[in-house]
């Protein structure tokens, strides 16, 4: 969604969120170390930017269980969710690893309330490094001197910094070209020789090779974990007892929805990738196969450790202050999704 289209959407959502904000002002704040309320009160409402899970809830017949307290917004990704948080128009967003870090560095107080990864992540990466036609890159060491697409504040940008670190290179050894990582921008930049290398993800990997492989386009594996996915939201929403209860209930529903997606690949391909996203069934099958199976941990210790490593790398490269990864997570939610999955399996 472009910024011009996003602003009116945020204005509308702000009206809805404002009603909840007034309710929050009238009630005592919930301490961030207080137990989470388990019952969603009548009239509670949260705005959630998680389009894929919205579809999964509808396909699995679970949508009516959350529609009483959730209004879905067609927003996802770091820049959109951050802007919506600032407008007090969103309570929860679905993003990758970097947005909660970047939001904190820009003065927003946010917390992660759910995390999802991939089993066997090195063999099921979200991204591959796309190589432009006519450019020879066979190993990470070959990146020296290359023009590389770079998107600060997003997962793709952080991945490039990690790749350079793994290759024993610095930013001075390459030329970083700042480009937005939306849609097929990176694939087009590669095809047009605007950059030599770019991290491309999802169906863009398949389409890039199919369209430009005959011209010499290629991809290489980066060999790093890039599988983190989170639900996160502003602390002000978690301090509202009614919203905190609704967020807890949504995280439980989210967990069950991720499990349903994994167990019903044919329905997911047809209902989401084909009917909702407009992809072919073949593209949908490729995406399902590439993703493998989800890993939703009940213990976030390893995730926090990996997040800390990312923070320290990004802080060094960007000049931002090192923050504590554990402070980004609301540990009260640590087992909410897995408990719901287990309960649903009984």
VOBA-1610 file (N, C-alpha, C; in pm, whole numbers, padded with zeros to 5 digits, always signed):
BEGIN
Unk+00085-00119+00000Unk+00000+00000+00000Unk+00088+00124+00000Unk+00064+00217-00090Unk+00143+00339-00097Unk+00111+00430+00021Unk+00199+00528+00044Unk+00176+00620+00156Unk+00048+00700+00134Unk+00019+00739+00006Unk-00102+00815-00022Unk-00227+00736+00013Unk-00223+00606-00015Unk-00339+00523+00018Unk-00341+00488+00166Unk-00224+00484+00229Unk-00217+00445+00369Unk-00274+00552+00461Unk-00250+00678+00431Unk-00292+00784+00522Unk-00443+00789+00544Unk-00528+00783+00438Unk-00672+00780+00464Unk-00713+00657+00543Unk-00648+00544+00516Unk-00681+00422+00589Unk-00650+00438+00736Unk-00537+00503+00767Unk-00501+00525+00907Unk-00598+00620+00974Unk-00644+00720+00900Unk-00740+00815+00957Unk-00868+00744+00997Unk-00914+00653+00911Unk-01036+00577+00942Unk-01013+00485+01061Unk-00900+00416+01061Unk-00872+00326+01171Unk-00854+00402+01302Unk-00800+00523+01293Unk-00779+00602+01414Unk-00911+00635+01483Unk-01018+00653+01403Unk-01149+00679+01461Unk-01195+00560+01545Unk-01173+00439+01487Unk-01212+00317+01559Unk-01124+00299+01682Unk-00993+00315+01662Unk-00902+00297+01773Unk-00926+00401+01882Unk-00970+00521+01841Unk-00994+00628+01937Unk-01100+00592+02038Unk-01202+00518+01993Unk-01306+00475+02086Unk-01247+00389+02195Unk-01157+00297+02153Unk-01091+00210+02250Unk-00999+00289+02340Unk-00936+00394+02284Unk-00844+00475+02364Unk-00919+00549+02474Unk-01041+00595+02442Unk-01121+00662+02544Unk-01156+00566+02657Unk-01188+00442+02618Unk-01219+00342+02720Unk-01098+00316+02807Unk-00979+00314+02741Unk-00856+00288+02817Unk-00830+00399+02917Unk-00860+00523+02877Unk-00835+00636+02964Unk-00924+00630+03088Unk-01040+00567+03072Unk-01135+00560+03183Unk-01104+00446+03279Unk-01014+00358+03241Unk-00984+00244+03328Unk-00839+00250+03373Unk-00812+00182+03482Unk-00676+00182+03534Unk-00584+00106+03438Unk-00461+00153+03428Unk-00365+00085+03342Unk-00329-00051+03400Unk-00306-00145+03309Unk-00260-00278+03349Unk-00109-00277+03350Unk-00049-00310+03460Unk+00096-00316+03469Unk+00149-00424+03375Unk+00266-00400+03318Unk+00323-00496+03224Unk+00375-00622+03293Unk+00377-00622+03425Unk+00414-00745+03496Unk+00294-00806+03570Unk+00175-00753+03544Unk+00053-00810+03603Unk+00005-00927+03518Unk-00061-01026+03577Unk-00115-01137+03499Unk-00208-01087+03390Unk-00207-01156+03277Unk-00295-01116+03167Unk-00440-01152+03199Unk-00533-01061+03173Unk-00675-01096+03188Unk-00709-01207+03089Unk-00793-01301+03132Unk-00825-01416+03046Unk-00963-01407+02983Unk-01044-01315+03027Unk-01179-01300+02970Unk-01188-01167+02896Unk-01230-01172+02771Unk-01244-01051+02691Unk-01378-00987+02725Unk-01376-00866+02780Unk-01502-00802+02821Unk-01584-00757+02701Unk-01714-00747+02720Unk-01801-00696+02615Unk-01757-00555+02575Unk-01755-00530+02445Unk-01718-00398+02397Unk-01571-00380+02370Unk-01489-00477+02411Unk-01345-00467+02383Unk-01322-00476+02233Unk-01227-00398+02183Unk-01199-00398+02040Unk-01051-00370+02016Unk-00990-00453+01932Unk-00852-00427+01890Unk-00849-00426+01738Unk-00756-00347+01684Unk-00734-00341+01539Unk-00606-00416+01509Unk-00615-00514+01419Unk-00505-00606+01393Unk-00466-00604+01245Unk-00338-00583+01219Unk-00287-00591+01082Unk-00219-00725+01061Unk-00296-00824+01019Unk-00246-00961+01002Unk-00330-01029+00894Unk-00319-00982+00769Unk-00410-01027+00663Unk-00411-01177+00638Unk-00295-01242+00645Unk-00290-01386+00617Unk-00367-01465+00722Unk-00350-01428+00849Unk-00422-01499+00954Unk-00572-01474+00946Unk-00611-01354+00904Unk-00753-01327+00884Unk-00814-01428+00787Unk-00744-01454+00676Unk-00793-01552+00579Unk-00795-01692+00639Unk-00691-01727+00713Unk-00684-01860+00775Unk-00799-01882+00873Unk-00832-01778+00949Unk-00943-01791+01044Unk-01076-01812+00972Unk-01093-01745+00858Unk-01215-01763+00780Unk-01221-01902+00718Unk-01111-01947+00661Unk-01107-02078+00596Unk-01127-02192+00695Unk-01078-02172+00817Unk-01085-02279+00918Unk-01213-02273+01001Unk-01298-02174+00975Unk-01423-02164+01048Unk-01409-02104+01187Unk-01295-02036+01212Unk-01271-01980+01345Unk-01295-01829+01352Unk-01329-01769+01238Unk-01337-01623+01230Unk-01439-01565+01327Unk-01555-01628+01340Unk-01660-01575+01427Unk-01618-01568+01573Unk-01517-01648+01610Unk-01470-01648+01748Unk-01391-01521+01782Unk-01335-01457+01679Unk-01255-01337+01706Unk-01321-01208+01656Unk-01419-01221+01567Unk-01477-01102+01504Unk-01547-01010+01603Unk-01585-01061+01721Unk-01652-00979+01821Unk-01558-00873+01879Unk-01428-00903+01879Unk-01335-00808+01941Unk-01220-00766+01848Unk-01215-00818+01727Unk-01108-00784+01634Unk-01163-00713+01511Unk-01101-00602+01474Unk-01122-00542+01343Unk-00991-00557+01268Unk-00995-00624+01154Unk-00874-00645+01077Unk-00847-00525+00986Unk-00720-00490+00976Unk-00675-00384+00885Unk-00583-00447+00782Unk-00596-00405+00658Unk-00514-00460+00552Unk-00376-00395+00553Unk-00305-00417+00662Unk-00172-00362+00682Unk-00078-00474+00724Unk+00045-00471+00674Unk+00147-00565+00720Unk+00283-00506+00690Unk+00385-00560+00751Unk+00519-00509+00728Unk+00554-00393+00819Unk+00685-00373+00838Unk+00734-00275+00933Unk+00692-00131+00911Unk+00717-00073+00794Unk+00684+00069+00776Unk+00536+00101+00799Unk+00447+00016+00747Unk+00303+00042+00762Unk+00259+00028+00907Unk+00306-00078+00975Unk+00263-00097+01114Unk+00319+00013+01204Unk+00442+00052+01180Unk+00501+00159+01262Unk+00422+00289+01247Unk+00387+00322+01124Unk+00310+00445+01101Unk+00172+00435+01166Unk+00112+00317+01158Unk-00020+00298+01219Unk-00013+00305+01372Unk+00094+00251+01431Unk+00112+00263+01575Unk+00124+00410+01616Unk+00198+00486+01539Unk+00217+00627+01571Unk+00085+00704+01564Unk-00003+00658+01473Unk-00134+00723+01458Unk-00237+00670+01558Unk-00194+00581+01647Unk-00282+00517+01745Unk-00399+00448+01674Unk-00369+00389+01558Unk-00473+00327+01475Unk-00459+00176+01467Unk-00363+00118+01536Unk-00338-00025+01526Unk-00291-00077+01661Unk-00339-00195+01699Unk-00300-00255+01826Unk-00204-00372+01810Unk-00201-00431+01690Unk-00119-00550+01670Unk-00084-00559+01522Unk+00042-00594+01493Unk+00084-00607+01355Unk+00169-00731+01335Unk+00169-00783+01212Unk+00246-00902+01177Unk+00368-00860+01096Unk+00488-00892+01148Unk+00611-00845+01086Unk+00720-00951+01098Unk+00836-00920+01039Unk+00953-01006+01052Unk+01037-00960+01171Unk+01166-00988+01168Unk+01249-00968+01286Unk+01279-00822+01318Unk+01296-00739+01217Unk+01355-00607+01237Unk+01260-00498+01286Unk+01134-00492+01242Unk+01048-00379+01280Unk+01038-00350+01430Unk+01027-00451+01519Unk+01022-00415+01662Unk+01150-00345+01709Unk+01264-00385+01652Unk+01391-00321+01688Unk+01391-00178+01637Unk+01358-00162+01510Unk+01361-00030+01448Unk+01260+00063+01512Unk+01141+00011+01545Unk+01040+00094+01611Unk+01091+00147+01744Unk+01158+00060+01819Unk+01214+00101+01948Unk+01318+00210+01930Unk+01401+00195+01830Unk+01504+00297+01803Unk+01444+00431+01761Unk+01322+00428+01708Unk+01259+00553+01667Unk+01166+00609+01774Unk+01172+00552+01895Unk+01100+00610+02007Unk+00967+00546+02041Unk+00928+00441+01967Unk+00804+00371+01999Unk+00831+00262+02103Unk+00741+00249+02197Unk+00753+00146+02300Unk+00663+00030+02259Unk+00723-00078+02212Unk+00647-00191+02159Unk+00690-00321+02226Unk+00605-00422+02214Unk+00634-00554+02268Unk+00592-00662+02168Unk+00672-00767+02161Unk+00639-00885+02082Unk+00552-00977+02167Unk+00442-01026+02109Unk+00351-01112+02185Unk+00335-01250+02124Unk+00392-01274+02007Unk+00388-01407+01946Unk+00503-01418+01848Unk+00559-01538+01836Unk+00671-01560+01745Unk+00655-01693+01673Unk+00689-01690+01545Unk+00684-01811+01464Unk+00811-01820+01381Unk+00863-01942+01372Unk+00983-01966+01295Unk+00956-02083+01199Unk+01061-02134+01136Unk+01045-02248+01046Unk+01131-02364+01093Unk+01076-02484+01084Unk+01157-02602+01110Unk+01261-02615+00998Unk+01380-02659+01035Unk+01490-02674+00938Unk+01506-02545+00857Unk+01529-02432+00924Unk+01524-02301+00857Unk+01629-02281+00748Unk+01744-02345+00759Unk+01847-02324+00657Unk+01808-02386+00524Unk+01723-02488+00529Unk+01675-02550+00405Unk+01539-02495+00363Unk+01484-02407+00442Unk+01356-02344+00409Unk+01366-02193+00433Unk+01457-02127+00362Unk+01475-01983+00384Unk+01361-01902+00323Unk+01338-01786+00382Unk+01241-01693+00324Unk+01301-01624+00202Unk+01431-01594+00210Unk+01497-01520+00104Unk+01612-01599+00042Unk+01640-01569-00084Unk+01764-01609-00150Unk+01826-01483-00207Unk+01955-01490-00235Unk+02021-01376-00297Unk+02006-01388-00448Unk+01928-01296-00506Unk+01913-01293-00651Unk+02035-01228-00714Unk+02081-01287-00824Unk+02199-01237-00894Unk+02157-01192-01034Unk+02197-01072-01073Unk+02156-01015-01201Unk+02214-01093-01318Unk+02144-01096-01430Unk+02197-01161-01550Unk+02334-01106-01587Unk+02426-01196-01617Unk+02560-01155-01657Unk+02656-01128-01543Unk+02607-01136-01419Unk+02692-01114-01302Unk+02729-01249-01243Unk+02854-01267-01210Unk+02901-01393-01155Unk+02917-01384-01003Unk+02825-01446-00933Unk+02832-01459-00787Unk+02799-01603-00753Unk+02900-01678-00714Unk+02882-01819-00680Unk+02889-01843-00529Unk+02964-01758-00460Unk+02981-01769-00316Unk+02960-01632-00253Unk+02947-01628-00122Unk+02930-01500-00054Unk+03053-01412-00070Unk+03170-01473-00083Unk+03291-01395-00103Unk+03290-01316-00233Unk+03213-01366-00330Unk+03204-01297-00460Unk+03124-01167-00452Unk+03067-01137-00337Unk+02990-01013-00322Unk+03080-00890-00319Unk+03207-00910-00295Unk+03300-00796-00289Unk+03291-00714-00418Unk+03272-00583-00401Unk+03267-00493-00514Unk+03133-00485-00586Unk+03036-00562-00540Unk+02907-00567-00610Unk+02811-00459-00557Unk+02718-00421-00645Unk+02609-00331-00606Unk+02496-00417-00548Unk+02459-00390-00423Unk+02363-00475-00352Unk+02244-00392-00305Unk+02125-00437-00335Unk+02003-00369-00290Unk+01995-00376-00138Unk+01953-00264-00079Unk+01955-00252+00067Unk+01835-00170+00113Unk+01763-00224+00212Unk+01647-00154+00266Unk+01662-00140+00417Unk+01710-00024+00464Unk+01729-00003+00608Unk+01598-00019+00684Unk+01607-00078+00802Unk+01490-00090+00887Unk+01399-00205+00854Unk+01435-00286+00753Unk+01353-00400+00716Unk+01436-00528+00719Unk+01366-00641+00715Unk+01434-00770+00727Unk+01539-00790+00618Unk+01506-00746+00495Unk+01601-00765+00386Unk+01730-00688+00409Unk+01718-00568+00467Unk+01837-00489+00495Unk+01924-00554+00600Unk+01862-00603+00706Unk+01937-00670+00811Unk+02004-00797+00758Unk+01933-00867+00670Unk+01991-00989+00612Unk+02119-00957+00536Unk+02119-00850+00460Unk+02239-00813+00385Unk+02355-00785+00480Unk+02330-00717+00590Unk+02437-00689+00686Unk+02489-00820+00747Unk+02399-00914+00774Unk+02442-01044+00828Unk+02523-01122+00725Unk+02480-01114+00598Unk+02552-01184+00491Unk+02693-01128+00477Unk+02706-00996+00479Unk+02838-00936+00470Unk+02927-00979+00585Unk+02869-00983+00705Unk+02945-01026+00822Unk+02992-01170+00804Unk+02903-01257+00756Unk+02939-01398+00736Unk+03049-01411+00632Unk+03046-01325+00530Unk+03145-01331+00423Unk+03276-01264+00461Unk+03282-01204+00580Unk+03404-01134+00621Unk+03422-01002+00550Unk+03310-00943+00505Unk+03314-00816+00433Unk+03250-00706+00516Unk+03276-00583+00480Unk+03211-00468+00543Unk+03133-00392+00437Unk+03058-00292+00482Unk+02982-00210+00387Unk+03075-00138+00288Unk+03199-00114+00330Unk+03294-00046+00242Unk+03343-00136+00129Unk+03322-00267+00144Unk+03367-00361+00041Unk+03265-00379-00071Unk+03145-00322-00053Unk+03039-00333-00153Unk+02976-00195-00171Unk+02884-00184-00264Unk+02807-00061-00281Unk+02663-00092-00250Unk+02613-00039-00139Unk+02474-00061-00101Unk+02386+00042-00171Unk+02284-00007-00238Unk+02192+00078-00311Unk+02057+00074-00241Unk+02016+00184-00180Unk+01892+00186-00104Unk+01771+00182-00198Unk+01690+00080-00180Unk+01568+00061-00258Unk+01460+00006-00167Unk+01333+00044-00190Unk+01224-00017-00111Unk+01209-00163-00150Unk+01184-00247-00052Unk+01178-00391-00078Unk+01034-00438-00098Unk+00954-00359-00165Unk+00813-00394-00185Unk+00791-00459-00321Unk+00691-00547-00326Unk+00651-00609-00452Unk+00768-00671-00526Unk+00778-00639-00656Unk+00885-00696-00737Unk+00995-00595-00765Unk+01007-00493-00678Unk+01107-00388-00699Unk+01248-00446-00712Unk+01283-00539-00623Unk+01418-00595-00626Unk+01441-00679-00751Unk+01341-00758-00789Unk+01355-00840-00909Unk+01373-00753-01033Unk+01297-00644-01038Unk+01309-00553-01151Unk+01444-00482-01151Unk+01492-00447-01032Unk+01623-00382-01023Unk+01734-00475-01069Unk+01721-00603-01039Unk+01818-00701-01086Unk+01812-00715-01238Unk+01691-00729-01289Unk+01674-00747-01434Unk+01725-00626-01511Unk+01709-00507-01455Unk+01752-00384-01521Unk+01896-00347-01493Unk+01969-00434-01423Unk+02111-00412-01390Unk+02132-00290-01301Unk+02025-00249-01231Unk+02038-00139-01136Unk+02123-00183-01017Unk+02111-00311-00983Unk+02194-00372-00879Unk+02244-00506-00931Unk+02351-00554-00868Unk+02405-00685-00904Unk+02343-00798-00823Unk+02308-00766-00698Unk+02257-00866-00604Unk+02145-00805-00522Unk+02043-00885-00492Unk+01933-00838-00407Unk+01869-00957-00338Unk+01828-00941-00213Unk+01755-01050-00146Unk+01611-01053-00196Unk+01571-01162-00256Unk+01433-01175-00305Unk+01367-01291-00231Unk+01237-01276-00206Unk+01169-01375-00124Unk+01038-01420-00184Unk+00982-01525-00124Unk+00853-01575-00167Unk+00851-01619-00311Unk+00738-01595-00375Unk+00720-01638-00512Unk+00809-01560-00609Unk+00865-01446-00564Unk+00956-01370-00650Unk+01079-01453-00688Unk+01120-01544-00600Unk+01235-01630-00630Unk+01204-01716-00752Unk+01090-01783-00748Unk+01049-01870-00857Unk+01029-01791-00986Unk+00962-01679-00976Unk+00930-01600-01095Unk+01054-01535-01155Unk+01146-01493-01071Unk+01268-01429-01121Unk+01348-01527-01207Unk+01364-01648-01156Unk+01440-01748-01230Unk+01367-01790-01357Unk+01234-01803-01348Unk+01157-01844-01465Unk+01163-01739-01575Unk+01164-01612-01537Unk+01159-01504-01635Unk+01296-01465-01688Unk+01397-01468-01603Unk+01528-01416-01643Unk+01639-01521-01641Unk+01606-01644-01599Unk+01708-01748-01595Unk+01773-01771-01731Unk+01694-01762-01837Unk+01747-01783-01972Unk+01848-01676-02010Unk+01841-01561-01941Unk+01935-01452-01969Unk+02059-01459-01879Unk+02062-01559-01793Unk+02177-01575-01705Unk+02152-01536-01560Unk+02028-01502-01526Unk+01995-01472-01386Unk+02009-01597-01301Unk+02044-01578-01175Unk+02061-01692-01085Unk+02031-01650-00942Unk+02033-01746-00852Unk+02021-01718-00709Unk+02123-01803-00636Unk+02162-01757-00517Unk+02246-01839-00430Unk+02187-01837-00290Unk+02213-01941-00214Unk+02168-01947-00075Unk+02261-01861+00011Unk+02203-01797+00110Unk+02285-01716+00201Unk+02330-01795+00322Unk+02263-01908+00352Unk+02307-01996+00460Unk+02286-01942+00600Unk+02191-01849+00616Unk+02162-01791+00747Unk+02015-01809+00781Unk+01982-01802+00909Unk+01842-01805+00949Unk+01777-01671+00915Unk+01664-01677+00848Unk+01591-01554+00815Unk+01441-01573+00838Unk+01409-01666+00931Unk+01272-01718+00940Unk+01186-01656+01048Unk+01234-01554+01117Unk+01157-01498+01229Unk+01034-01423+01181Unk+00923-01447+01249Unk+00800-01373+01225Unk+00734-01344+01358Unk+00683-01223+01375Unk+00629-01183+01504Unk+00493-01113+01492Unk+00417-01121+01600Unk+00308-01028+01625Unk+00357-00933+01733Unk+00343-00803+01709Unk+00387-00708+01810Unk+00292-00590+01811Unk+00297-00514+01920Unk+00207-00401+01931Unk+00259-00299+02029Unk+00197-00181+02033Unk+00240-00076+02124Unk+00206-00109+02269Unk+00292-00068+02358Unk+00272-00094+02500Unk+00141-00033+02549Unk+00101+00080+02492Unk-00022+00144+02538Unk-00143+00053+02522Unk-00141-00035+02422Unk-00251-00129+02406Unk-00246-00239+02511Unk-00126-00281+02547Unk-00110-00385+02648Unk-00140-00333+02789Unk-00136-00201+02805Unk-00168-00142+02936Unk-00317-00120+02954Unk-00393-00142+02849Unk-00540-00135+02857Unk-00590-00275+02889Unk-00650-00298+03006Unk-00690-00434+03045Unk-00781-00503+02943Unk-00875-00430+02885Unk-00967-00491+02788Unk-00892-00530+02662Unk-00805-00441+02614Unk-00729-00473+02495Unk-00629-00585+02520Unk-00567-00585+02637Unk-00472-00691+02670Unk-00541-00828+02668Unk-00664-00834+02719Unk-00740-00959+02717Unk-00770-01000+02572Unk-00807-00902+02490Unk-00837-00930+02350Unk-00712-00975+02274Unk-00599-00912+02303Unk-00473-00950+02239Unk-00435-01092+02278Unk-00453-01125+02405Unk-00424-01261+02449Unk-00512-01361+02375Unk-00640-01331+02363Unk-00732-01422+02293Unk-00695-01432+02145Unk-00652-01321+02087Unk-00614-01325+01946Unk-00488-01409+01925Unk-00390-01396+02013Unk-00267-01475+02001Unk-00300-01624+02007Unk-00394-01662+02094Unk-00437-01801+02100Unk-00499-01845+01967Unk-00587-01762+01912Unk-00650-01793+01783Unk-00546-01795+01671Unk-00450-01706+01679Unk-00340-01701+01580Unk-00264-01833+01579Unk-00232-01884+01699Unk-00159-02009+01709Unk-00235-02124+01644Unk-00364-02134+01674Unk-00447-02239+01615Unk-00454-02224+01463Unk-00459-02099+01416Unk-00465-02074+01272Unk-00336-02117+01202Unk-00221-02093+01265Unk-00095-02137+01203Unk-00089-02289+01194Unk-00139-02354+01295Unk-00144-02501+01294Unk-00238-02550+01185Unk-00351-02482+01168Unk-00447-02521+01063Unk-00384-02506+00925Unk-00314-02397+00901Unk-00247-02376+00773Unk-00152-02492+00743Unk-00076-02532+00843Unk+00022-02639+00824Unk-00046-02772+00794Unk-00161-02797+00855Unk-00229-02926+00840Unk-00322-02931+00719Unk-00347-02817+00656Unk-00442-02812+00544Unk-00381-02737+00424Unk-00271-02789+00370Unk-00203-02716+00262Unk-00288-02696+00137Unk-00370-02794+00099Unk-00450-02780-00022Unk-00553-02669-00006Unk-00622-02666+00108Unk-00720-02562+00134Unk-00654-02424+00142Unk-00533-02421+00198Unk-00460-02295+00212Unk-00416-02243+00075Unk-00366-02330-00008Unk-00324-02289-00142Unk-00443-02231-00220Unk-00554-02303-00218Unk-00670-02259-00294Unk-00734-02133-00234Unk-00750-02132-00102Unk-00821-02023-00037Unk-00740-01896-00021Unk-00610-01911+00000Unk-00526-01792+00021Unk-00446-01756-00102Unk-00358-01844-00145Unk-00268-01809-00254Unk-00342-01785-00386Unk-00442-01870-00416Unk-00512-01857-00543Unk-00623-01752-00535Unk-00719-01770-00444Unk-00835-01681-00440Unk-00805-01545-00379Unk-00720-01540-00277Unk-00694-01413-00209Unk-00578-01338-00270Unk-00471-01407-00306Unk-00351-01343-00356Unk-00340-01341-00508Unk-00426-01417-00575Unk-00425-01416-00720Unk-00309-01491-00783Unk-00249-01582-00709Unk-00139-01662-00762Unk-00192-01788-00827Unk-00108-01856-00900Unk-00147-01985-00958Unk-00135-02092-00851Unk-00201-02203-00872Unk-00191-02315-00778Unk-00047-02365-00770Unk+00024-02359-00884Unk+00164-02403-00887Unk+00250-02311-00800Unk+00225-02180-00809Unk+00299-02086-00724Unk+00269-02113-00577Unk+00142-02138-00547Unk+00104-02166-00409Unk+00170-02291-00356Unk+00175-02394-00438Unk+00240-02518-00396Unk+00388-02495-00372Unk+00451-02415-00457Unk+00593-02385-00440Unk+00615-02313-00307Unk+00529-02218-00275Unk+00542-02144-00150Unk+00524-02234-00028Unk+00427-02324-00036Unk+00405-02418+00075Unk+00526-02510+00093Unk+00577-02561-00017Unk+00694-02650-00010Unk+00816-02575+00042Unk+00833-02450-00004Unk+00949-02372+00037Unk+00944-02336+00185Unk+00823-02314+00237Unk+00809-02275+00378Unk+00831-02392+00473Unk+00806-02514+00427Unk+00818-02627+00518Unk+00713-02620+00627Unk+00752-02652+00749Unk+00658-02655+00861Unk+00693-02549+00966Unk+00593-02493+01031Unk+00619-02387+01129Unk+00676-02441+01260Unk+00747-02356+01328Unk+00798-02384+01462Unk+00751-02270+01551Unk+00656-02299+01639Unk+00605-02199+01733Unk+00650-02240+01872Unk+00760-02184+01921Unk+00817-02229+02048Unk+00740-02180+02170Unk+00740-02263+02273Unk+00681-02224+02401Unk+00785-02159+02492Unk+00909-02161+02449Unk+01020-02099+02522Unk+01091-02006+02424Unk+01096-01879+02455Unk+01153-01780+02363Unk+01301-01753+02388Unk+01366-01829+02473Unk+01505-01801+02511Unk+01597-01797+02389Unk+01588-01899+02303Unk+01676-01903+02185Unk+01644-01788+02090Unk+01517-01758+02075Unk+01477-01647+01986Unk+01532-01515+02037Unk+01527-01495+02167Unk+01577-01371+02226Unk+01729-01362+02207Unk+01797-01474+02221Unk+01942-01475+02202Unk+01978-01438+02057Unk+01906-01494+01961Unk+01932-01461+01821Unk+01898-01314+01793Unk+01790-01267+01855Unk+01750-01127+01836Unk+01857-01033+01891Unk+01918-01072+02002Unk+02023-00989+02061Unk+02142-00977+01966Unk+02178-01087+01903Unk+02288-01085+01806Unk+02256-00990+01691Unk+02132-00994+01646Unk+02090-00905+01537Unk+02098-00760+01581Unk+02050-00732+01701Unk+02052-00594+01753Unk+02195-00541+01758Unk+02286-00624+01808Unk+02424-00577+01824Unk+02489-00551+01688Unk+02459-00635+01591Unk+02512-00613+01457Unk+02455-00485+01396Unk+02324-00469+01405Unk+02261-00350+01348Unk+02306-00223+01419Unk+02318-00229+01550Unk+02362-00112+01626Unk+02501-00070+01581Unk+02589-00167+01562Unk+02725-00137+01518Unk+02725-00074+01380Unk+02640-00126+01292Unk+02640-00079+01153Unk+02565+00052+01133Unk+02468+00080+01221Unk+02383+00198+01202Unk+02411+00310+01301Unk+02487+00282+01405Unk+02515+00384+01505Unk+02407+00398+01610Unk+02309+00308+01609Unk+02205+00311+01711Unk+02254+00247+01841Unk+02184+00277+01949Unk+02220+00224+02080Unk+02183+00076+02089Unk+02268-00004+02151Unk+02236-00144+02176Unk+02125-00151+02280Unk+02018-00221+02246Unk+01907-00241+02340Unk+01901-00387+02379Unk+01830-00418+02484Unk+01818-00556+02531Unk+01703-00625+02460Unk+01733-00733+02391Unk+01630-00805+02317Unk+01518-00852+02408Unk+01552-00894+02529Unk+01449-00945+02619Unk+01345-00840+02653Unk+01384-00713+02643Unk+01290-00606+02672Unk+01187-00587+02561Unk+01212-00646+02444Unk+01118-00636+02333Unk+01005-00738+02344Unk+01021-00837+02429Unk+00924-00946+02439Unk+00838-00932+02565Unk+00710-00956+02549Unk+00621-00965+02665Unk+00608-01113+02699Unk+00685-01155+02797Unk+00694-01298+02829Unk+00566-01357+02886Unk+00471-01273+02918Unk+00342-01325+02965Unk+00271-01403+02853Unk+00307-01375+02729Unk+00244-01439+02614Unk+00320-01563+02566Unk+00428-01597+02633Unk+00522-01696+02583Unk+00457-01830+02545Unk+00362-01875+02624Unk+00301-02006+02598Unk+00157-01996+02550Unk+00107-01876+02527Unk-00035-01860+02491Unk-00068-01936+02363Unk+00011-01919+02258Unk-00017-01983+02130Unk-00003-02135+02140Unk+00107-02180+02203Unk+00129-02325+02211Unk+00024-02393+02300Unk-00017-02326+02406Unk-00122-02384+02491Unk-00252-02400+02412Unk-00284-02302+02329Unk-00405-02308+02247Unk-00397-02420+02143Unk-00279-02437+02085Unk-00260-02545+01988Unk-00279-02681+02055Unk-00220-02696+02173Unk-00234-02822+02246Unk-00380-02848+02283Unk-00449-02745+02327Unk-00589-02759+02367Unk-00674-02797+02246Unk-00641-02742+02130Unk-00717-02772+02008Unk-00693-02912+01958Unk-00578-02971+01996Unk-00542-03105+01949Unk-00608-03214+02031Unk-00666-03176+02144Unk-00726-03276+02233Unk-00864-03317+02183
//
